């Protein structure tokens, strides 16, 4: 889930991802319901009247009139009569395609490309240049003292044979087993596979075959990545025993780098939030709260010192949001940088795989290992990623989203109706108290955003104010839910969506049904609007190389639509004076943590300029050291 805002009825309302998608889907359908509404009426007719005959339902003049009324697009009797033959023929084509039972792994015959016309993408792949070897001490008597080290530091212990991969793997497996009952971040331990890999890593390193800085390091895979021999559950009820016969491309590449897979980590059901079929993944800083999601277990396990790094995914906030809540460092790469072969598809034009780590350079090292086309994911681009830890970040032009750092205004109190009952009054006053509390939390956290700008200026950064293009990003978000509904069409049609844990109006089963009413014409129009966003965002990045922004807000929606990379870093710990969190964490706001919980900051980069983005974010991280603070687990 994530915190976002959209303009509704003239006011800014904070929304979690589920509510955001639900509202945006509804908003996007206004005035465009005709095709879907008509089809739905026909299906209802089939279920009620034609079931025994097993004949395809015929769309009638009465159905067409009702659908037009729902859509708010009145049709004349002559127009309706003229349309009927074509609509009934079109109805048959739906059934023919549905009869194919197309699996989730099959992408549409359209490919999203975030690169505007005329842009040149560097394709040269240069060797990675990591930072100078960190100073390492002798191995502690308690190996768990290494648990919160960065991957770069752990790599040096392994490379210099101060610790074996087997010992490190066993340590992390023990921590996963110890803290999973509290944090619920593991779907499946891959212990047998891990021990085999670790022993092989030790054997290779002993003979001088060192594969690089991920060799021998234990990691966790978000459980939407296929791993042969283990379930791939997608976090969803009804999929608990699903498995695939081939590893995901990312898994294969990390195997080749010598990394050791120790666990398949949790995700909210079908990549929404932090609630999965086994419970709710928790925030290591405050286990009474959820970890946010959907890369829930990946963020929680990294922050809890239970893996060296993890892989997550983001469609609309699923790396950003749990990184913020759990205090991890997360990289959402440029769309198309990392192939998604073997990963669950939610939105073919928005899904992105990326690392969650304890430090920025860790993310760069992992991205170096997993990026590049694989010949299967048609959206994966041949773009170069050249991590250079010595890159002079001072040469970069840096902007900041000025409006996003400004103070927010509290919402005005709702004017009570003339005939308000006592029950209605209590609900209204409770809602006003909740809004006031949310505003107080946002204003408290703003001091960390402001401090970040001051720190950057102290580092010598000349911050240039910039603004997002003024476009209706929220109204483009039905593109996501429409693609998701197509990806899980069989789930909806078969009725198996009832097996999913969450069944509210804001959850996938209902969102999938709502999205069936999103017409093809409006989907195309939404993508045309998205082209405008790509073009106008490209103009912004002509002026700057990196943009500094709070982690929530409109930028999150905008940059996921345009495919730009983002680096999310810890930005401090809330003090004892922080507003207390609400008694119930309903997943609506990533800023609810309360005293002693982390806040984050986001850096945005140009398309396929992920290496420069990492270089700048690393400079900020080295100047602040917030990534070195970790939760005190019981």
Secondary structure by P-SEA (a helix, b strand, c coil): ccccccccccbbbbbcaaaaaaaaaaaaaccccaaaaaaaaaaaaaacccccccccccccaaaaaaaaaaacccccaaaaaaaaaaaaaaaaaaaaaaaccccccccccbbbbcccccbbbbccccccccccccccccccccccccccccaaaaaaaaaaccccaaaaaaaaaaaaaacccccccccccaaaaaaaaaaaaaaaaaacccccccccccccccccccccccccccccccccccccccccaaaaaaaaabbbbccccccccccccccccccbbbccccccccccccaaaaaaaaaacccccbbbbbcccaaaaaaaaabbbbbbccccccccccccccccccbbbbbbcccaaaaaaaaaaccccccccccccbbbbbbbcccccccbbbbccccccccccccccccccccccaaaaaaaaaaaaaaaaaaaaaaaaaaaaaaaaaaaaaaccbbbbbbccccccccccaaaaaaaaaaaaaaaaacccccccccccccaaaaaaaaccccaaaaaaaaaaaaaaaaaaaaaaaaccbbbbccccaaaaaaaaabbbbbbbbcccccccccccccccccccccccccccccbbbbbbcccaaaaaaaaaaaaaaaccccccccccc
